[in-house]
Amino acid sequence: MKRVQLQLPEAVVAWIDRNADGIESRASFVRRTLVQVMRGDERRLPPASSDSISSGGASLR
């Protein structure tokens, strides 16, 4: 995985926090949401990306 620093408006961070609802970190929620959007857009994910989505990575919290 490659780290990407994001600066988001407070309203977006609040939306992420509401939807992650303490169940997962901001980073994992953002990764999972982006993968869902990509799949909905019918773009192919690189091999092993779906496996690495659920593993590790730095938390944004």
Secondary structure as UniProt FT lines:
FT   HELIX           10..20
FT   TURN            21..23
FT   HELIX           26..40
FT   TURN            41..42
FT   TURN            47..48
FT   HELIX           49..53
//
